[in-house]
Amino acid sequence: MNTKHKPATLAVHAGKQAPPDSRPISTPIYQTANFFLDEDVQAAIQDGKRGEHYTYTRYGNPTQAAAAGKIAALEGAEAGLVFASGMAAITSVLLAYLKPGDHLAAARDLYGGTSGFLQRLESMGVAVTLFDTEDLESARRALRPDTRMVYFETLTNPLVRVADTEALARLAHEAGALAVVDNTFPTPINHRPLEWGVDLVIHSGSKYLNGHSDVICGAVAGPADKVQPVWKALLQFGGCMDPTAAWHLERGLKTLALRMERHNTNGLELASWLETHPAVDQVFYPFLASNPRLDLARRYLAGGSGMIGLRVKGGDTAAMDMLNRLELFSVATSLGGVESLVSMPLLTSHALFSAEERARLGILPGTLRLSVGIEDAGDLRRDLEAALNSINR
């Protein structure tokens, strides 16, 4: 840089350095909106190959690519994308593949935000038929000649029901439709849906993938030809992930396997203990002997995660009383962080549902959702026990 330039020019241009030959151990944060368009990039753009080069961060960024590539590898996928939120990932997939006049078959027990968007799809001319996750005949009846997609969650929110991934993917393909699944609860450490015939996998990366409750993000993984239309939707709708957030996600992913091992262990231990407490009416967890779909859990899942659904005796009044007596479990939305959280679907994910709609999903009065963290399981049990004992007096 010519130091004879005026201060206004030096302030903008001085200090710029070309990338060093040495390779950093930690993924760099490319906190930039745009990139130099050299002659090779200009030629690529003219040839319609803009996506193969970095030009503008909404189109792609090396830090985003590092996180997306790691998620794709974990899912056993050819390609991956990261988004500004889980809902950005979900809506981009749905809008990439569905147009007015198409039909979507979707599981009834979905995350509340997803269910809400399905209503918007209907207002846009996409027909939607809901089916019960645990009833394959219900899913079969939901299919039509114009069905373009079958959408479900591998473990449902909040009652952690186990979907028959392979069977639902097969039904979708027999109808000539895509099989799309939200794999947020199990993560690819516990379940890899692509290996069971699913076409696209979605994640709310804000949860287990990042794992520290400090980033809002989403992800999609699958074959490159099926991810490409989703990338185009990302460009059009603008749900790109900020590079710094992508760096946090990529760093969190490095400990995903270690964290999930602890979540799995703590989740099973606490779920098994909760079944024995007199203040608890029912516990929902994949690997409990009381789970009628235990065989599917054993087939598909390497672990049950830290997600537990439970219903306490005494209804919503007792459940709210319990919430306010917990110390280690923080009352908060979201899930999948290293810290333990507790929430009532009535107040969070399914707050916009009527009591009748929640009841149809099995979300009865007194329902709570635990996101068990990586703390000492004994400490967490004692916290739950003290709260439950207080409402059982």
Stockholm file with secondary structure:
# STOCKHOLM 1.0

chainA/1-393         MNTKHKPATLAVHAGKQAPPDSRPISTPIYQTANFFLDEDVQAAIQDGKRGEHYTYTRYGNPTQAAAAGKIAALEGAEAGLVFASGMAAITSVLLAYLKPGDHLAAARDLYGGTSGFLQRLESMGVAVTLFDTEDLESARRALRPDTRMVYFETLTNPLVRVADTEALARLAHEAGALAVVDNTFPTPINHRPLEWGVDLVIHSGSKYLNGHSDVICGAVAGPADKVQPVWKALLQFGGCMDPTAAWHLERGLKTLALRMERHNTNGLELASWLETHPAVDQVFYPFLASNPRLDLARRYLAGGSGMIGLRVKGGDTAAMDMLNRLELFSVATSLGGVESLVSMPLLTSHALFSAEERARLGILPGTLRLSVGIEDAGDLRRDLEAALNSINR
#=GR chainA/1-393 SS CCTTSCHHHHHHHTTCCCCCSSCCSSCCCCCCSBCCCCHHHHHHHHTTCGGGSCSBTTTCCHHHHHHHHHHHHHHTCSEEEEESSHHHHHHHHHHHHCCTTCEEEEESSCCHHHHHHHHHHHHTTCEEEEECTTCHHHHHHHCCTTEEEEEEESBCTTTCCBCCHHHHHHHHHHTTCEEEEECTTTHHHHCCGGGGTCSEEEECTTTTTTCSSCCCCEEEEECHHHHHHHHHHHHHHTCCCCHHHHHHHHHHHTTHHHHHHHHHHHHHHHHHHHTTCTTEEEEECTTSTTCTTHHHHHHHCSCCCSEEEEEETTHHHHHHHHHTTCSSSEECSCCCSSSCEEECTTTTTTTTSCHHHHHHTTCCTTEEEEECCSSCHHHHHHHHHHHHHHHTC
#=GC SS_cons         CCTTSCHHHHHHHTTCCCCCSSCCSSCCCCCCSBCCCCHHHHHHHHTTCGGGSCSBTTTCCHHHHHHHHHHHHHHTCSEEEEESSHHHHHHHHHHHHCCTTCEEEEESSCCHHHHHHHHHHHHTTCEEEEECTTCHHHHHHHCCTTEEEEEEESBCTTTCCBCCHHHHHHHHHHTTCEEEEECTTTHHHHCCGGGGTCSEEEECTTTTTTCSSCCCCEEEEECHHHHHHHHHHHHHHTCCCCHHHHHHHHHHHTTHHHHHHHHHHHHHHHHHHHTTCTTEEEEECTTSTTCTTHHHHHHHCSCCCSEEEEEETTHHHHHHHHHTTCSSSEECSCCCSSSCEEECTTTTTTTTSCHHHHHHTTCCTTEEEEECCSSCHHHHHHHHHHHHHHHTC
//
